[in-house]
Amino acid sequence: MVNHARQEHKDQAGSGLVIAAHGRHYLVQAKIDGQSLKLQCVTRGKKSDVAVGDRVQLKTTSPNQGVIEAIDERNSLLYRSDQYKSKLLAANVTQLFIVVATEPGFADDLISRALVAAEAAGVKAHIVLNKTDIVEALEKTRQRLQMYANLGYPVHEVSARAFPEETCATLWPLLKGQSTILIGQSGMGKSSIINLIVPDADIAVREISAALDTGKHTTTFTRLYELDADAGTPDAQPASIIDSPGFQEFGLYQLSEGMLERAFVEFTPYLGKCKFYNCHHLIEPSCAVLEAVKDNKIASMRHQLYVQLLHESSQKLY
């Protein structure tokens, strides 16, 4: 009888999708021997290079626990970094929703940094303007976002709490067949949007919190929800949405100078047209980018961010 029990719980290999991460603890939607189950997983040693959205190979260590053995090849990886460490945001995403609101105020610096990160990762970026029912602040907010719309980034207006049906009608077609991550500062209404798109999100959060032992009310972990895209329609495609904790800083210390200049889409027409082939677009004479800034073809604020990011990328200590 004892031997039989041991056989029941012997280590088994399988694959899975990382649906939540907290520190070095991960929740994986796994497939083991044809069975679908959620496993609490760790990595071998002190490695913490696993991200939500990763497809992984694993081995079970008990009926509900496992060890991640390998990460499958990624299509994309979004992360932020300062001079000391990197923070993985999500893997295999196809698009990024930057959620802003009429109130409270949002930081243009954070929007531009998120756009740069998306360009560098090859991920399509959208801006979602929430709380459009706060009409007194709406026009001013639209004007602030016009700069990004002019660069080709779509801006979608919603009001998750005041107009839930219209919000779903706007966002669902964009989510179909995509893996989407929502990012934004605290207070922008990301949770309201998630709760609309994923009706049982609160239940899922409680389940994940218990599994990762992070407390019932935590919102400090990133989590992925698989969507029943277009529930029941003939052309339904698999989709997922990833919610990330609100944050105020978005370091991009990992990006090289070449990656940075290519991640500012408005620089593209001018790259390669400077007097010097190794131009940094800072103070050099006959710099096509600087001339475009002077002629208001490139927003001064965006160029200043480029200068700041270039400075940051030279400060790496890790």
Residue frames relative to the residue before (quaternion, step in Angstrom):
aa qw qx qy qz dx dy dz
M 1.0000 0.0000 0.0000 0.0000 0.00 0.00 0.00
V 0.6519 0.5056 -0.3085 0.4735 3.58 0.98 -0.90
N 0.6477 0.5219 -0.3176 0.4553 3.59 0.91 -0.89
H 0.6275 0.5433 -0.3261 0.4525 3.57 1.01 -0.86
A 0.6521 0.5147 -0.3081 0.4636 3.60 0.98 -0.90
R 0.6406 0.5237 -0.3316 0.4532 3.57 1.00 -0.79
Q 0.6428 0.5203 -0.3237 0.4596 3.54 0.99 -0.82
E 0.6111 0.5742 -0.3456 0.4212 3.56 1.05 -0.80
H 0.8013 0.2940 -0.1209 0.5068 3.58 0.96 -0.93
K 0.3237 0.7381 -0.5385 0.2458 3.62 1.05 0.48
D 0.6443 -0.5371 0.3787 0.3912 3.56 -1.19 0.62
Q 0.0509 -0.7899 0.6111 0.0081 3.53 -0.98 0.94
A 0.3841 -0.7162 0.5361 0.2282 3.55 -1.05 0.78
G 0.1323 0.7820 -0.6026 0.0884 3.54 -1.16 0.60
S 0.3860 -0.6844 0.5545 0.2741 3.55 -1.31 -0.20
G 0.0214 0.8245 -0.5650 0.0239 3.56 -1.20 0.31
L 0.4274 -0.6591 0.5633 0.2560 3.50 -1.44 0.08
V 0.3685 -0.7245 0.5381 0.2232 3.58 -0.79 1.01
I 0.1065 -0.8410 0.5299 0.0224 3.59 -0.49 1.20
A 0.7957 0.0478 -0.0711 0.5996 3.61 1.24 -0.10
A 0.0777 -0.7894 0.6083 0.0277 3.54 -1.19 0.62
H 0.0792 0.7601 -0.6420 0.0610 3.54 -1.06 0.83
G 0.7990 -0.0650 -0.0069 0.5978 3.56 -0.30 1.25
R 0.7472 -0.3215 0.2675 0.5166 3.57 -0.74 -1.09
H 0.5600 0.5749 -0.3960 0.4462 3.57 1.21 0.46
Y 0.0821 -0.8154 0.5728 -0.0160 3.55 -0.88 1.00
L 0.2374 -0.7193 0.6288 0.1759 3.53 -1.21 0.61
V 0.0979 -0.8218 0.5613 -0.0093 3.55 -0.66 1.16
Q 0.2981 -0.6941 0.6264 0.1925 3.55 -0.98 0.93
A 0.0291 -0.8693 0.4905 -0.0538 3.54 -0.07 1.32
K 0.2291 -0.7131 0.6375 0.1804 3.47 -1.36 0.34
I 0.0322 0.7985 -0.5943 0.0902 3.54 -0.51 1.25
D 0.8438 -0.0921 0.0338 0.5277 3.55 -0.69 1.13
G 0.7359 -0.4349 0.2177 0.4711 3.57 0.96 0.94
Q 0.6317 0.5255 -0.3249 0.4683 3.57 1.30 -0.10
S 0.2973 -0.7415 0.5738 0.1803 3.58 -1.06 0.79
L 0.1904 0.7847 -0.5693 0.1545 3.59 -0.75 1.02
K 0.4315 -0.6715 0.5343 0.2782 3.57 -1.27 0.42
L 0.0926 -0.8045 0.5865 0.0162 3.55 -0.86 1.01
Q 0.3484 -0.6716 0.6073 0.2424 3.54 -1.15 0.74
C 0.0326 -0.8462 0.5303 -0.0410 3.57 -0.56 1.16
V 0.1499 -0.7240 0.6613 0.1269 3.49 -1.35 0.45
T 0.4497 -0.6432 0.5287 0.3232 3.54 -1.32 0.12
R 0.5769 -0.5596 0.4443 0.3958 3.57 -1.22 0.25
G 0.8224 0.1581 -0.1365 0.5292 3.57 -0.97 0.82
K 0.7144 -0.4389 0.3252 0.4372 3.57 -1.10 -0.72
K 0.3589 0.7496 -0.4929 0.2576 3.58 1.20 0.23
S 0.0050 0.7899 -0.6131 0.0088 3.57 -1.02 0.83
D 0.3437 0.7700 -0.4660 0.2677 3.54 1.03 0.85
V 0.4605 0.6535 -0.4574 0.3894 3.58 1.19 0.59
A 0.1350 -0.7976 0.5849 0.0591 3.58 -0.99 0.83
V 0.5823 -0.5246 0.4728 0.4028 3.55 -1.25 0.42
G 0.7305 0.3606 -0.2955 0.4991 3.56 -0.88 0.99
D 0.5244 0.6229 -0.4154 0.4056 3.57 1.27 -0.20
R 0.2648 -0.6853 0.6482 0.2003 3.51 -1.23 0.62
V 0.0631 -0.8428 0.5324 -0.0465 3.55 -0.66 1.14
Q 0.3465 -0.6597 0.6194 0.2473 3.49 -1.42 0.32
L 0.0104 0.8333 -0.5489 0.0641 3.58 -0.82 0.95
K 0.2382 -0.7163 0.6257 0.1967 3.49 -1.41 0.09
T 0.4267 -0.6850 0.5211 0.2778 3.57 -1.01 0.79
T 0.1973 -0.7635 0.6010 0.1297 3.57 -1.19 0.63
S 0.7487 0.0053 -0.0328 0.6621 3.55 1.38 -0.21
P 0.7336 -0.4314 0.2530 0.4601 3.63 -1.16 0.13
N 0.8161 0.1984 -0.1213 0.5291 3.66 1.05 -0.54
Q 0.6834 0.4378 -0.2940 0.5048 3.59 1.23 0.38
G 0.0046 0.8153 -0.5787 0.0168 3.54 -1.18 0.54
V 0.3552 -0.6900 0.5832 0.2400 3.52 -1.38 0.07
I 0.3673 -0.7138 0.5526 0.2242 3.57 -0.90 0.96
E 0.2348 -0.8058 0.5360 0.0908 3.55 -0.65 1.18
A 0.8083 -0.0519 0.0848 0.5804 3.60 0.99 -0.79
I 0.3234 -0.7093 0.5934 0.2004 3.54 -1.28 0.55
D 0.4267 -0.6906 0.5190 0.2678 3.58 -0.85 0.95
E 0.6556 -0.5098 0.3721 0.4146 3.57 -1.22 0.44
R 0.3309 -0.7643 0.5282 0.1653 3.55 -0.95 0.97
N 0.4026 -0.6763 0.5584 0.2622 3.52 -1.25 0.55
S 0.7855 -0.0536 0.0443 0.6149 3.57 1.17 -0.58
L 0.0724 -0.7744 0.6260 0.0566 3.54 -1.29 0.41
L 0.1292 -0.7755 0.6157 0.0531 3.56 -0.78 1.07
Y 0.2060 0.7741 -0.5875 0.1150 3.55 -0.89 0.88
R 0.2722 -0.7292 0.5995 0.1864 3.51 -1.29 0.37
S 0.0705 -0.8142 0.5762 0.0066 3.57 -1.11 0.54
D 0.1954 -0.7126 0.6489 0.1813 3.51 -1.28 0.48
Q 0.7422 -0.4252 0.2442 0.4568 3.58 -1.19 -0.14
Y 0.7047 0.4695 -0.2672 0.4601 3.60 1.22 -0.23
K 0.8313 -0.0268 0.0657 0.5513 3.60 0.93 -0.78
S 0.3782 -0.6938 0.5641 0.2397 3.52 -1.36 0.32
K 0.1622 -0.7574 0.6246 0.0996 3.56 -1.21 0.59
L 0.2993 -0.7628 0.5471 0.1713 3.56 -0.48 1.20
L 0.2795 -0.7623 0.5604 0.1634 3.58 -0.91 0.90
A 0.7477 -0.2917 0.2288 0.5508 3.59 0.72 -1.04
A 0.2860 -0.7447 0.5812 0.1608 3.53 -1.25 0.58
N 0.8440 0.2308 -0.1697 0.4533 3.54 -1.31 0.51
V 0.3824 0.6929 -0.5257 0.3120 3.59 1.08 0.59
T 0.3118 -0.7471 0.5565 0.1871 3.56 -1.16 0.62
Q 0.8115 0.0537 -0.0499 0.5798 3.58 1.21 -0.35
L 0.2916 -0.7409 0.5920 0.1247 3.48 -1.31 0.62
F 0.1531 -0.7535 0.6335 0.0860 3.58 -0.91 0.97
I 0.1531 -0.7557 0.6311 0.0849 3.58 -0.71 1.08
V 0.1805 -0.8132 0.5489 0.0702 3.57 -0.43 1.24
V 0.0216 0.7683 -0.6380 0.0461 3.57 -0.80 1.10
A 0.2075 -0.7871 0.5688 0.1177 3.58 -1.23 0.20
T 0.6125 -0.5280 0.4323 0.3990 3.52 -1.29 0.31
E 0.7618 -0.0163 0.0228 0.6472 3.56 1.16 -0.76
P 0.5348 -0.2298 -0.8094 0.0784 1.63 -1.88 1.66
G 0.7019 -0.4674 0.3237 0.4291 3.57 -1.27 0.18
F 0.2552 -0.7588 0.5787 0.1558 3.57 -1.12 0.65
A 0.4680 -0.6797 0.4984 0.2658 3.55 -1.28 0.43
D 0.4235 -0.6974 0.5199 0.2529 3.58 -0.77 1.05
D 0.5843 0.5924 -0.3648 0.4180 3.57 1.09 -0.70
L 0.6741 0.4906 -0.2963 0.4660 3.58 0.93 -0.90
I 0.6268 0.5293 -0.3425 0.4579 3.60 0.98 -0.81
S 0.6998 0.4784 -0.2858 0.4470 3.57 0.77 -1.02
R 0.6371 0.5171 -0.3324 0.4650 3.59 1.03 -0.74
A 0.6450 0.5117 -0.3216 0.4676 3.59 1.00 -0.80
L 0.6380 0.5224 -0.3210 0.4658 3.59 1.03 -0.78
V 0.6379 0.5160 -0.3175 0.4754 3.57 1.01 -0.82
A 0.6439 0.5179 -0.3177 0.4650 3.60 0.97 -0.88
A 0.6509 0.5167 -0.3157 0.4578 3.58 0.97 -0.85
E 0.6527 0.5096 -0.3156 0.4633 3.60 0.91 -0.91
A 0.6704 0.5101 -0.2995 0.4480 3.58 0.91 -0.94
A 0.7186 0.4300 -0.2397 0.4912 3.59 1.10 -0.71
G 0.4546 -0.6945 0.4476 0.3326 3.60 1.25 -0.14
V 0.4853 0.6500 -0.4232 0.4036 3.56 1.16 0.71
K 0.4396 -0.6940 0.4985 0.2767 3.60 -0.91 0.89
A 0.2080 -0.8006 0.5545 0.0916 3.58 -0.92 0.93
H 0.0758 -0.7561 0.6492 0.0330 3.54 -1.14 0.83
I 0.2530 -0.7197 0.6160 0.1965 3.56 -1.21 0.48
V 0.1395 -0.7791 0.6086 0.0568 3.57 -0.86 1.02
L 0.1650 -0.7830 0.5957 0.0692 3.56 -0.57 1.20
N 0.1258 -0.8133 0.5678 0.0178 3.54 -0.48 1.28
K 0.7871 0.3294 -0.2630 0.4503 3.56 -1.36 0.31
T 0.1927 0.8079 -0.5319 0.1648 3.59 0.94 0.86
D 0.5314 0.6208 -0.4138 0.4012 3.60 1.26 -0.12
I 0.5866 0.5156 -0.3821 0.4940 3.61 1.27 -0.20
V 0.1499 -0.8823 0.4403 0.0720 3.53 0.55 1.29
E 0.6181 0.5773 -0.3693 0.3851 3.60 1.01 -0.67
A 0.7338 0.3845 -0.2323 0.5097 3.60 1.14 -0.52
L 0.4693 0.7427 -0.4047 0.2535 3.57 1.29 -0.27
E 0.6967 0.4930 -0.2999 0.4262 3.59 0.75 -1.02
K 0.6465 0.5156 -0.3152 0.4656 3.56 0.99 -0.85
T 0.6489 0.5142 -0.3111 0.4667 3.58 1.01 -0.84
R 0.6254 0.5367 -0.3321 0.4588 3.58 0.98 -0.82
Q 0.6506 0.5212 -0.3164 0.4526 3.57 0.96 -0.88
R 0.6452 0.5189 -0.3210 0.4599 3.58 1.01 -0.80
L 0.7140 0.4582 -0.2566 0.4631 3.58 1.01 -0.80
Q 0.4864 0.6948 -0.4251 0.3162 3.58 1.23 -0.33
M 0.5827 0.5931 -0.3684 0.4159 3.58 1.08 -0.70
Y 0.6933 0.4603 -0.2772 0.4802 3.59 0.97 -0.87
A 0.6058 0.5408 -0.3479 0.4685 3.57 1.08 -0.70
N 0.6468 0.5272 -0.3130 0.4535 3.60 1.02 -0.82
L 0.6551 0.4959 -0.3046 0.4818 3.59 1.21 -0.51
G 0.6196 -0.5779 0.3315 0.4150 3.57 1.30 -0.07
Y 0.5317 0.6107 -0.4262 0.4034 3.59 1.24 0.13
P 0.4116 -0.7286 0.4839 0.2561 3.63 -0.64 1.06
V 0.1597 -0.7568 0.6269 0.0939 3.57 -1.08 0.80
H 0.1083 -0.8034 0.5853 0.0165 3.58 -0.68 1.15
E 0.2341 -0.7918 0.5516 0.1180 3.58 -0.74 1.03
V 0.0730 0.7922 -0.5986 0.0940 3.56 -0.83 1.07
S 0.1089 -0.7420 0.6478 0.1344 3.53 -1.37 0.08
A 0.2875 -0.8317 0.4497 0.1533 3.52 0.18 1.38
R 0.7430 0.4027 -0.2387 0.4784 3.60 0.91 -0.80
A 0.7285 0.4369 -0.2580 0.4602 3.60 0.86 -0.91
F 0.8089 0.1180 -0.0344 0.5750 3.60 1.03 -0.81
P 0.0738 -0.8596 0.5040 0.0389 3.59 0.57 1.15
E 0.6644 0.5096 -0.3276 0.4376 3.62 0.88 -0.85
E 0.6612 0.4990 -0.3035 0.4708 3.57 0.96 -0.88
T 0.6181 0.5486 -0.3369 0.4510 3.57 1.08 -0.76
C 0.6527 0.4995 -0.3038 0.4819 3.59 0.95 -0.88
A 0.6528 0.5246 -0.3132 0.4478 3.58 0.95 -0.88
T 0.6570 0.5002 -0.3032 0.4756 3.59 1.12 -0.67
L 0.7789 0.4135 -0.1954 0.4290 3.56 0.80 -1.04
W 0.6008 0.6092 -0.3780 0.3537 3.61 0.96 -0.79
P 0.6723 0.4874 -0.3388 0.4424 3.67 0.77 -0.81
L 0.6444 0.5246 -0.3208 0.4546 3.60 1.13 -0.59
L 0.6824 0.5121 -0.2754 0.4430 3.57 1.14 -0.68
K 0.5342 0.6778 -0.3936 0.3168 3.57 1.16 -0.63
G 0.8559 0.1011 -0.1017 0.4969 3.55 -0.82 1.04
Q 0.6446 0.5221 -0.3117 0.4634 3.60 1.27 0.14
S 0.2685 -0.6737 0.6435 0.2448 3.51 -1.37 0.24
T 0.0624 -0.8510 0.5178 -0.0615 3.54 -0.30 1.36
I 0.1445 -0.7632 0.6202 0.1092 3.57 -0.99 0.82
L 0.2563 -0.7373 0.6077 0.1463 3.56 -1.06 0.86
I 0.0515 0.7777 -0.6262 0.0197 3.56 -0.90 0.91
G 0.2574 0.7625 -0.5697 0.1667 3.54 -1.23 0.39
Q 0.6137 -0.5330 0.4237 0.3997 3.51 -1.29 0.24
S 0.6256 -0.5195 0.4126 0.4105 3.56 -1.24 0.36
G 0.7802 0.3681 -0.2599 0.4339 3.55 -1.11 0.71
M 0.5510 0.6394 -0.3870 0.3712 3.58 1.28 -0.05
G 0.5671 -0.6316 0.3706 0.3771 3.59 1.25 -0.22
K 0.2617 0.7820 -0.5259 0.2085 3.58 1.15 0.49
S 0.6582 0.5231 -0.3153 0.4401 3.58 0.93 -0.91
S 0.6299 0.5314 -0.3336 0.4578 3.60 1.01 -0.79
I 0.6512 0.5052 -0.3102 0.4738 3.57 1.00 -0.83
I 0.6480 0.5175 -0.3156 0.4612 3.58 0.91 -0.93
N 0.6774 0.5025 -0.3006 0.4453 3.60 0.88 -0.91
L 0.6171 0.5202 -0.3406 0.4822 3.58 1.19 -0.49
I 0.7112 0.4592 -0.2505 0.4696 3.55 0.87 -1.02
V 0.7760 0.1933 -0.0827 0.5946 3.57 1.03 -0.84
P 0.2714 -0.8263 0.4665 0.1614 3.62 0.12 1.25
D 0.7576 0.3352 -0.2178 0.5161 3.63 1.02 -0.62
A 0.2079 0.8213 -0.5074 0.1576 3.58 1.17 0.59
D 0.6391 0.5425 -0.3341 0.4309 3.61 0.96 -0.84
I 0.6316 0.5181 -0.3217 0.4787 3.57 1.04 -0.82
A 0.6582 0.5182 -0.3043 0.4534 3.56 0.94 -0.94
V 0.6417 0.5268 -0.3250 0.4528 3.58 0.98 -0.84
R 0.6495 0.5101 -0.3211 0.4634 3.59 0.94 -0.85
E 0.6476 0.5248 -0.3072 0.4592 3.55 1.01 -0.88
I 0.6746 0.4848 -0.2898 0.4754 3.57 0.94 -0.93
S 0.6287 0.5425 -0.3338 0.4461 3.60 0.97 -0.86
A 0.6602 0.4968 -0.3048 0.4737 3.56 0.96 -0.88
A 0.6715 0.5116 -0.3007 0.4437 3.58 0.91 -0.93
L 0.7506 0.3664 -0.2056 0.5100 3.58 0.98 -0.83
D 0.3771 -0.7616 0.4528 0.2698 3.55 1.37 0.03
T 0.4021 0.7349 -0.4570 0.2989 3.58 0.93 0.90
G 0.6209 -0.5341 0.3561 0.4500 3.60 1.20 0.12
K 0.6089 -0.6371 0.3457 0.3221 3.54 -1.04 0.81
H 0.7961 0.3456 -0.1670 0.4679 3.58 0.95 -0.77
T 0.3865 0.7503 -0.4764 0.2466 3.58 1.18 0.20
T 0.0892 -0.7570 0.6413 0.0882 3.53 -1.19 0.61
T 0.4588 0.7259 -0.4098 0.3078 3.56 1.23 0.42
F 0.6655 0.4549 -0.3472 0.4792 3.60 1.13 0.31
T 0.4652 -0.6422 0.5353 0.2910 3.52 -1.27 0.53
R 0.0365 0.8165 -0.5758 0.0202 3.61 -0.94 0.77
L 0.3227 -0.7431 0.5688 0.1419 3.51 -1.21 0.76
Y 0.1187 -0.7632 0.6315 0.0681 3.54 -1.04 0.85
E 0.3069 -0.7189 0.5884 0.2069 3.55 -0.85 0.93
L 0.2861 -0.8002 0.5132 0.1206 3.55 -0.78 1.07
D 0.3689 -0.6615 0.6048 0.2461 3.49 -1.18 0.70
A 0.1471 -0.8657 0.4703 0.0879 3.54 0.59 1.23
D 0.8511 -0.0186 -0.0444 0.5228 3.53 -0.84 1.09
A 0.1537 -0.8653 0.4661 0.1019 3.53 1.18 0.71
G 0.8787 0.0796 -0.0843 0.4631 3.51 -0.58 1.20
T 0.5630 0.5944 -0.4174 0.3944 3.61 1.17 -0.15
P 0.6289 -0.5910 0.3466 0.3676 3.60 -1.06 0.69
D 0.7588 0.3690 -0.2152 0.4917 3.61 1.01 -0.73
A 0.2108 0.8035 -0.5290 0.1734 3.60 1.17 0.56
Q 0.1022 -0.7866 0.6082 0.0300 3.57 -0.96 0.95
P 0.5613 -0.5986 0.4255 0.3815 3.61 -1.05 0.62
A 0.0457 0.7924 -0.6049 0.0644 3.55 -1.02 0.79
S 0.0707 -0.7803 0.6182 0.0629 3.55 -1.23 0.39
I 0.1694 -0.7579 0.6211 0.1060 3.53 -1.27 0.50
I 0.1819 -0.7920 0.5792 0.0651 3.56 -0.90 0.97
D 0.1919 -0.7683 0.6038 0.0912 3.54 -0.85 1.04
S 0.1159 -0.7973 0.5902 0.0509 3.57 -0.87 0.93
P 0.5915 -0.5707 0.4106 0.3948 3.61 -1.11 0.53
G 0.5421 -0.5965 0.4678 0.3627 3.58 -1.12 0.57
F 0.0439 0.7967 -0.6026 0.0151 3.57 -1.03 0.70
Q 0.4216 -0.7240 0.5029 0.2126 3.53 -1.22 0.62
E 0.7498 0.3459 -0.1882 0.5318 3.59 1.16 -0.53
F 0.0276 -0.7873 0.6159 0.0083 3.57 -1.04 0.75
G 0.0807 -0.8266 0.5570 0.0030 3.55 0.18 1.33
L 0.1100 -0.7902 0.6015 0.0413 3.56 -1.08 0.79
Y 0.1142 0.8450 -0.5117 0.1057 3.53 1.02 0.88
Q 0.6198 0.5955 -0.3376 0.3837 3.58 1.18 -0.52
L 0.6334 0.5736 -0.3364 0.3957 3.60 1.17 -0.44
S 0.3883 -0.7167 0.5346 0.2232 3.56 -0.90 0.97
E 0.6969 -0.4609 0.3342 0.4361 3.58 -1.26 0.22
G 0.6624 0.5120 -0.3048 0.4540 3.58 0.95 -0.88
M 0.6498 0.5047 -0.3120 0.4751 3.57 1.02 -0.81
L 0.6491 0.5393 -0.3184 0.4318 3.57 0.99 -0.83
E 0.7000 0.4702 -0.3054 0.4424 3.59 0.74 -0.97
R 0.6657 0.4845 -0.3066 0.4776 3.59 1.12 -0.58
A 0.6471 0.5405 -0.3168 0.4345 3.60 1.19 -0.49
F 0.6123 0.4554 -0.3555 0.5397 3.59 1.28 -0.08
V 0.3285 -0.8129 0.4397 0.1946 3.56 -0.01 1.33
E 0.6554 0.5310 -0.3237 0.4286 3.59 1.07 -0.66
F 0.5698 0.5843 -0.3875 0.4287 3.61 1.25 -0.21
T 0.5011 0.7321 -0.3920 0.2434 3.57 1.15 -0.75
P 0.6974 0.4751 -0.3169 0.4329 3.67 0.72 -0.89
Y 0.7351 0.4485 -0.2270 0.4550 3.60 1.16 -0.50
L 0.5124 0.6520 -0.4222 0.3662 3.58 1.24 -0.28
G 0.7821 0.2795 -0.2323 0.5062 3.55 -0.91 0.95
K 0.6741 0.4895 -0.2987 0.4656 3.59 1.26 -0.05
C 0.4547 0.6706 -0.4556 0.3687 3.58 1.28 0.20
K 0.6449 -0.5286 0.3837 0.3968 3.58 -1.24 0.43
F 0.7728 0.2806 -0.1462 0.5501 3.56 0.96 -0.89
Y 0.4973 -0.6915 0.4362 0.2904 3.58 -0.82 1.01
N 0.7432 0.3523 -0.2134 0.5272 3.61 1.14 -0.59
C 0.1807 0.8231 -0.5150 0.1568 3.58 1.11 0.70
H 0.3083 -0.7607 0.5478 0.1618 3.58 -0.98 0.91
H 0.3696 -0.7497 0.4653 0.2913 3.61 1.32 -0.14
L 0.4539 0.6780 -0.4481 0.3653 3.55 1.02 0.88
I 0.8019 -0.1444 0.1383 0.5629 3.61 0.51 -1.23
E 0.4005 0.7582 -0.4520 0.2458 3.57 1.29 0.04
P 0.5000 -0.6378 0.4868 0.3259 3.60 -1.12 0.65
S 0.8411 0.1476 -0.1321 0.5033 3.57 -1.20 0.63
C 0.3064 0.7280 -0.5410 0.2889 3.57 0.93 0.97
A 0.4361 -0.7284 0.4666 0.2482 3.57 -0.62 1.14
V 0.6373 0.5280 -0.3291 0.4546 3.58 1.06 -0.75
L 0.6723 0.4915 -0.2997 0.4655 3.60 0.89 -0.93
E 0.6303 0.5243 -0.3320 0.4666 3.58 1.05 -0.72
A 0.6354 0.5187 -0.3202 0.4740 3.59 1.08 -0.74
V 0.6139 0.5259 -0.3439 0.4777 3.60 1.09 -0.68
K 0.6532 0.5266 -0.2983 0.4551 3.56 0.97 -0.95
D 0.7215 0.4225 -0.2277 0.4991 3.59 1.07 -0.79
N 0.4737 -0.7029 0.4084 0.3389 3.62 1.35 0.19
K 0.4159 0.6786 -0.4931 0.3512 3.58 1.14 0.63
I 0.7154 0.2107 -0.1709 0.6439 3.55 1.34 -0.31
A 0.4656 -0.6906 0.4763 0.2818 3.59 -0.80 1.01
S 0.5357 -0.6510 0.4434 0.3044 3.54 -0.89 1.00
M 0.6281 0.5553 -0.3305 0.4335 3.58 1.02 -0.84
R 0.6627 0.4946 -0.3031 0.4736 3.59 0.99 -0.82
H 0.6522 0.4983 -0.3295 0.4667 3.61 0.94 -0.77
Q 0.6205 0.5371 -0.3419 0.4578 3.59 1.04 -0.74
L 0.6318 0.5128 -0.3343 0.4755 3.58 1.04 -0.72
Y 0.6085 0.5481 -0.3486 0.4558 3.60 1.01 -0.79
V 0.6509 0.5131 -0.3072 0.4677 3.59 0.94 -0.94
Q 0.6560 0.5118 -0.3053 0.4632 3.58 0.97 -0.90
L 0.6749 0.4926 -0.2961 0.4628 3.61 0.90 -0.91
L 0.6111 0.5421 -0.3425 0.4641 3.57 1.08 -0.72
H 0.6409 0.5143 -0.3101 0.4782 3.55 1.02 -0.85
E 0.6635 0.5152 -0.3086 0.4463 3.59 0.90 -0.92
S 0.6709 0.5151 -0.3149 0.4306 3.58 0.92 -0.90
S 0.6543 0.4972 -0.3213 0.4705 3.60 1.21 -0.33
Q 0.6309 0.5702 -0.3120 0.4237 3.59 1.33 -0.15
K 0.3570 0.7812 -0.4704 0.2027 3.60 1.28 -0.04
L 0.1232 -0.7946 0.5919 0.0551 3.53 -0.97 0.94
Y 0.6719 0.5062 -0.3097 0.4432 3.60 1.16 -0.49
